[in-house]
């Protein structure tokens, strides 16, 4: 930030989304937005890094030389259990989402493009495996990995082309997970063409956030949900 | 009269010290909603607490000395205790930070659960992953990936 490297510490909570504090200026930052809400850097925005939330199996297959953080021995006993998300899903929320008619701890995948926000119910998305949509005027495709858990989103435009393309879920072909309606090419879960004229080229990724509805909606009040 | 006034002042100093430490803890409660105003109050108190508490300790000491009463020194001692407690980060008591990062190569992790979820980034050709079940406890990891300093959060 402004030429300085900031290091962050856990510092508080705001409606069940945590706050962090940087050691260099003492400013407080909201985790979900990456924006400073108090202190000398109030109003500043940390540049967001694109990330994926993937299963270890999917990530290892795509990145065999990737590095995974290892448990810290003395704290390993405090790490979440395998079914922790089910337990967390039952925990009460301090944010009232009754007006939205969506349960506060329903798991969603949120996308925000050009100020327009949309959330996709995670279980429905996983069941459907692929969703075509348009958010903020941008055609996008959300696709679920073969693991049935990992989700990615891409601009539904072929590389170098401005027109939208339709994508279809296709499994058990040449290793691809979807096909486009224009070139007929197969595309991997990483969004890269496996053959044809676009071989080696990749779709532009779209950032998505997997979160509880109450947390997504707290910072995206205008968000629709499907 | 002088003793009475010093006594009252010392009482005020104790109350201020306790409030400065206690109020943010009460406001920033994970089981309660935070209004925008309450949040800013709590964060303001946290930011200014080191200076306020240092002043409180100094004032309490001077007032206790002026009073020359045992209870005066007791109250001054209470201010010191509150100040020490206020210096601890209760959130890091609950969720310890990861100060030393160790990584393993994906292909070498033959016994890892393939269904475990990870937060994955790729920068400068370098791929890094942070297990969600670890991040759900630590919440924050400061790291450098592909030469880019990042903070992974969950």
Interface residues (C-beta under 8 A of the other chain):
Chain A: X5 X6 X7 X8 X9 X10 X11 X12 X13 X14 X15 X16 X18 X19 X20 X26 X28 X31 X37 X38 X39 X46 X49 X50 X51 X52 X53 X54 X55 X56 X57 X59 X60 X63 X64 X65 X66 X67 X68 X69 X70 X71 X72 X75 X78 X79 X80 X81 X82 X84 X92 X94 X95 X147 X149 X150
Chain B: X24 X28 X29 X30 X31 X32 X33 X34 X39 X40 X42 X43 X44 X46 X47 X89 X91 X92 X95 X96 X97 X98 X100 X101 X102 X103 X104 X105 X106 X107 X109 X112 X113 X114 X115 X116 X117 X118 X119 X120 X121 X122 X123 X126 X127 X128 X129 X130 X131 X132 X133 X134 X136 X137 X138 X139 X140 X141 X142 X148 X149 X150 X151 X152 X153
